[in-house]
Amino acid sequence: MDRDPVSRLIVISNRVAAPKPDGEGGAQGGLAVALSAALREYRGLWFGWSGNRIDEFTGKIDFQRHDGVTSATIDLEEQDVEEYYNGYANRTLWPLFHYRIDLAEYVRSFGAGYERVNERFADTVTPLIDPDDLVWIHDYHLIPLGAQLRQRGLRNRMGFFLHIPWPPARLLTSLPAHEHLVLSLLAYDVIGFHTKEWLESFQNYVERELGGHCEPDGTIHVGERSVHAAAYPIGIDYKEFREAAESEAAQEAFERLRKSADGRGTIIGVDRLDYSKGLEERFLGYRRFLEDHEDWQGEVFLLQIAPPSRGEVHTYEKIRESLDELSGRINGEFAAVDWVPIRYVNQGYGREDLAGFYRASQIALVTPLRDGMNLVAKEYVAAQDPEDPGVLILSRFAGAALQLTDALLVNPYSKEEISDAIKQALDMPREERIRRWRSMNEVVKQEDVVWWRRNFVAALQGEATQDERAAG
């Protein structure tokens, strides 16, 4: 039995998506949905950057209240955004943590801006935190924030959750001042990762580079400091997503896509426009499928939804240009007057529309080169018709692959594996599709966002998690 929380929950993340009143729609990312749900369950405050820029940092806080949850946001200077967000977060840490050391940029001013903004977060949020509050800090933008809060006298229980992979030690050591960054994590009481693989990479770094010791129960000792580190795989809000899939808007989206498909099979991909998502490799794998199976030309198409991401970072401009060229080349090579093989869409859609598109699609291609979790895979499973479900093709390098073992797992770097998986999915008997879907759906349903947040918050409160109670 879950006891009522006695402490307020303070969530701190780079950006804030204020929880919306019941019945108010709109698109939110997986993390935003998860944290909104957590803040509804545990009364609290969500603090972060507004996304706005000002000429000079003032520390002025904009408070808003929705559905019992208060959000508090600050504006940042242009230089802050360029060095902290576009720079260190997205041109240094993001590529490095996704194993793309070739794309990582090590610029001293980026690191200075990163530290400065974390200090500004700490200065501004400290007065808002009561002594008995639980503090939950999120993601790679704010790794040093816990240490900054400790320096300002906070003794609260604090947890940090990383929503992207943790790279192997041999890659992380290429980062200037990597020890300083990792040592700052020791200020937290609990550190969470999506998968055991990312956890083990962190433990390996601690033992190899810091001379630390890792206990079987997840306790990590470095000098006199001890922290608890564990894997907490994030889920989706299953109940809410199923309701979205049954909504009138989802049904309209379903009908719209099915009508436009004109009897053809639909393969869907939904990803931010990001090099970690393996979109170029996916297009090339689909091209190989069209080459290998000429009888399927004109019978299926790939709908790739890829809203822009981090448009100010040059790397993302390049990938957009590359995908524009690649999709155009494939369409030019294979298209007929009444069929184009790729529908490539650079805009986002709300949850109800996506749920309808997922259900209308016979196959989902979720093939990131490296991904902390990937909630699109779980949303696709949750959206399916139990009597006639589609097939999930999933990269074995996504965190979700460790839970969704009945997906067709592929190496996203292999055009042949992607091609073979598409053919296997198209030929798969209905009975096998149902069997695979039921197994995955049970995981998505049971290990949902409520399970995730309750396990992490239990650890933050110093309690045994649900899994630990069951094992004990």
N, C-alpha and C positions, 0 to 999 in steps of 0.2 A: 504494500500500500504506500503510495507516495504521500509524504507529509507536505502540508502547505509551506511554501517558502517563507522564511522569516526575514530574509535579506532582500534588498532591492538589487536588481541586476543592472549593471552599467555596461553597455556594449559600446565599444569604440572601434571604428573602422575608418578607412580612408574616406569613403563616401557614405552618405546616409540616404536611405530610401524610407521616408516616414511611412509607418503602417497606415493603410487606407481604411476608411470606414467601411462597415459591412455593405456589400452590394456595389461598391465603387470599383470599377474594373481598371484595367491598364496592365501594361507589361512590366514585370519585375524579374530580375535575375534570380537564379536559384538561391544564392546566399541571402539576397534581400528578403525573399519569401521565408526562408528558414529563420532569419533573425526577427522578422516581424512576428512570426508565430511564437518565438521564444519570449519576446517582450510582451505579448498578450498573456502568456501563461504566468510569467514572473514580472510583476509591475516594475517599471524601470525607465531608464534613460538611454537614448542612442545618440552618441556624440561623433562628429566627424566633420569633414570638409563639405561645404555647400556645393562645390563645383564652380563657384563664382570667383572672380579675380578683382582685386582692388589695387590702387596705386601704392598704398602703404598699410602694412599689417596693423590692426588696431586691437585684435583680441575680442571684438564685440561678438556676442553670442546671440544668435537668432533662435528663440524657443518657439516650438510649435507643438500642439497636442492633438493627437488623433486616436480615437478608440482606446483611451486609457493609457496611451504611451506617449511620453514626451521625447521629442527630438531636439537636439541642440547642435547648431552648425556654426562654423566660422568661415570667413573668406580668407583667401591666401593671395599674396603678392604674385605678380607675373614671374619674378625670379624664383619664388618658391615653387611654382607650378613647373617651370622649366627644369629646375635642378632636382627637385625632390620627386615629382611625379613622372614627367616625360623623361627625365634623366635617370637617376639612380634606380627608381622602382622599375621602370619599363624598358630602359636601355642597358641596365646593368644586371639587376637581380632577376627579372623575368626571363631573359634568354639563358642566363647561367643556370637557373634552377630548372629550366626545361632542357638542359643538356646541350644548349646551343652556345658553347663557349666561343664559337667563331663569330657570333653576332653581338656578344657582350662588349660594352664600351666602358672602359675604366678611366673616368675623368675625375680629377680631384674635386672640382667644384660640385659635381653631382653628389659625392659623398658628404661634402660640407652642407649642401642644401638639405639632404636627407636628415642629417643630425639636427639642423636648425628647425625644420618643420616638426620633427618629433619633440623637440624642446618646446615649441610653441603649443603643440597639442597638450603637453604635460602642464605647462603654465596655466593654460586656459581651463582645462578640465579638472585640475586638482581641487579648486574650491567647490566643485559640484558634487564631490564624492564624500559620502558620509562614512564614518568609521566602520560600520557593519555591512557596507555594500560589498557585493561580489563584483569584481571587475573582469570583463571578458574582452580581450583585445584580439583583433582579427587581421591576419594576413601580412604579407611580406613588406607592405608599405610601413608597418609600425613595429617592426621587430624590437627596436631599442626602447620603445615607449615604457615598458614595464620598469626598466632600470631607471629611466628618467623620473617616473612616479616614485620609486623607492628613494631617490635622491631628494625628493621634495617631502619626505617624511611619511608617505603612505605605508601602512602595515597591513592593508587589506589582503584577503585572499585574491590572487590574480592568476588568470589563465590566459594562454595564448594559443590560437588555432591557426595553423598554416593550411591554406586552401590550394596550394600548388605543391608539386613534388619537392622533396629535399634531395639535392644532388649528391652523388658520390663524393667522398672526401677528396679524391684526386682532382675533381673539377672545382670543388669549392675553394681549395687552396690556391687557385689562380686569382681569387678575389683579393685585392689589397685590403689589409686590415680585417681579414676573415675571422681571426681569433677574437677581435674586439666585438664583432657582430654576434658571434655565437655565444661568447661569454655573457652578453647582455640578456640572452634568453634565460640565464640562470636566476634572474630576478623573479621569474614567475614561479608559482607553486605547481601549475599543471601546464604541460605542453601537449597539444594534440595534433595528430596527423591523420590523413584519410586512410592510409593503408599501412600494413606492417612493413612493406618495402621501404616507404619513406621514413618510418620510424627507425628501421635498422640502419639506414644510411646516416641518420643523425647520430645514433648510438656509436656507429663505427667512427665517425668524425670525433666524437667526444673521447673515445678511448685512444684513438690514434694521434690526435693533435693536441688534446688537452690533458692527457694522462688520467682521464676519469675512469670510473668503474660503474657498470650497468648491472643492476640486480634483475633477476627473472621477473619480479613483480612490477617492473617498469621504473623503479627508483634509480635515479642517476646521481652519482656522487662526484663532485669536482671540488677538491680542496675541502673546505668546511661546508660547502653548499650542497643541498640535496633537493632535487625536483622530481616530480612524477611525469613521465612521458609515456604516451600510449596512442594506439590507433583508434579513432572514432570515425568510422565511415559515414559521411553525411548522406541523408536520404532526401526524398521529396516529400511535400505535404500530400500524401497519397489520397486521403479523403477529399481534400480540396481539389486535387487534380482530376479525380474521377468525376466529381461534380461538374468541373469545367468541361470534361469530355462529353457529359450528357446534356450540356446546356444548348439552348436554341442557337446561340452564336456558333458553337462548335458544329452543330448539325448543318448549319448553313455553309460553313467552311468545308465540311466533308462533301456536301453536295456540289459545291463549286469546283472542287478539285476533281471529283469523280466525273463530273460532266465534261470538264476540260480535257480529262484523260481520254475520253471517248473510247473506253474499253481497253485501253493500254494499261500495263502495269506501271506503278509509280514507285520509284526508289527515292527516298527523301534523305537529305542531310540538312541539319540545322546547326550552325556554328558561328561564333564571332569570327570576323575576318582577321585571322591570326595565324602566323606560321606554325605554331605548335599544333594546330588542328589537322594538319596533313591534307589540306585541300588540294594542293597540286598533285600529290601522290594519289589521292582519291580519284581525281579526274583522269589521271593516267591509267589507274586500275580499271576504271569504267571503260576507257577507250580500248584497253586490251580485251575486255569482255566483248565489246562490239566487234572487234577484229576476230576473236576466237569463235564467236557464235553469230554468224551472219543471219541465221534464221530468226534471231531475236531483234534484229534491226527493224525499227518501226513498230515493235510490240511493247517496248518499255521506254521510259525516259527517266532521267535523273533531275529531280527538283532540288537544287541547292540554294538554301536560304542562308545568306551570309551578311548580316548587317555590319557596317563599318566599325572598326575598333581602333582607338588611339590614333586618330587621323593625323595628329601632329608629329607622330614619330615616323621618320623616313622609312624605316623597315616596312611599315604597314602600307605606305604608299606603293612600295615596290611589289608587295604581294598582290595588291589589288590590280596593278597593271599586269602582272604575270597571269593572274586568273582570268582577267578580261581577255587577254590574248589566247590563253589555252582553251577556254570554253569556246571562243569564236573559231579557233582552228578546228576543234573537234566537231562543232556544229557544221562548219563549212565542208568538212571531209565526209560526214556521214548523213547529213540532213536530206530529207526529201521534201517535196512541195507541201506535203500534209503532215510532216513530222520533224521535230528537232530533238536531238538526243539529250541536250542539257538545257534546262530552264534555270538560269543563274540570276538570282534575285538579291540585290543589295539593299534590303530594307528589313526592319524587324516587324514582328507580329505579336499580338497579345496572346495570353495563355489559351483562351478559348479557341482562337483561330488555329494555333499550333496543335491543340488537342484534336481538332477536326482533321487537319492535314495528316497528323500521325495515323489516325484511324483509317484514313483513306489510302494509305500507302502500304503496299505489300512488303516492302523492305525498308529498313533504316540502315544507312551507312554511317556509322559512328567510328571514325578511324583516325583519332589523333595520334601524332607521333609520340606525345607524352602528355598525360593529363592527370592532375591530382585526383579527380574522381570522374566527372562527366555525368551531369544530371539529365542531359538530353536522352541518354540511353534508358534511364529509369522512367522518364516521362513517356517515351515511346511505348515501353512495356505497359505502363498504367493506362494508356489511352486505347489499348486494343479491344476489339470485339472478342469476348471469350469464345464465341462459336466459330470465329474465322479470323484468328490473330495473324499479324504479319510476323516477319522474321527479322531479328536484330543481328546485324553484322557488326562486330565490335573489335576494336584494336586491343590486342593483348597488353598494350602499354598504357591503357587507361586504368585508373584505379578501380572503376566499376567492373572490370574483367574479373577481379577476385571474388566478387559477389554474384555476378550474372554469368555463371559458368555454362549455362545452357544456350547462350548466344553462340553464333558462329564466330569463333575467335580467329583473328587474322594478324599477320605482320603487315602493318600499313606501308612499309617500305617496299613490299613485294607486289608488283602489278599482277603477277600470276595468282597469288593467293586471293587478292581482291576479286579478280575475274572468276576464279573457281568458286568462291563463296557466293557471288551473285547467282551463278548458275545453280548451285546447290539450293539456294533459297528459293529460286523460281520453280525448281522441280520438287520441292519438299512436299510430301503428302500432308493433307490437312491434319491427320491424327498426330503426326510428329510435330507439326507446328503448335498444336494445342498442348501437347505434352511439354514441350520446351517452354512455352509461354506460361503455363501454370506454375512450373517450377520457379521461373524468374519473377513472376507476379507475386508469389508468396514472399519472396525475399524483399521485393520493393515495398510490399504492404506492411510486413512485420518490422523491417529495419528502415523505418521512415524517419522523417525529420524530428518527430516527437521522441522516438527512441534515441536518436543521435543527441539531441540537446539535453535530454534527461540524463543520459550517461555522462556527458561532459560536465554538466552542472553538478551532478552528484559527486564527481571527482573534485570539482572546484570547491564544493562544500566539505570535502574530506570524507565523503561517504563511499561505500562500495557501490560500483555500478551494477546495473541490472545483470550484465553478463557475469560479473564476479559473484553476485549473490546466487545466481543459478549454479555456477561451478562449485560454490562452497556448500 
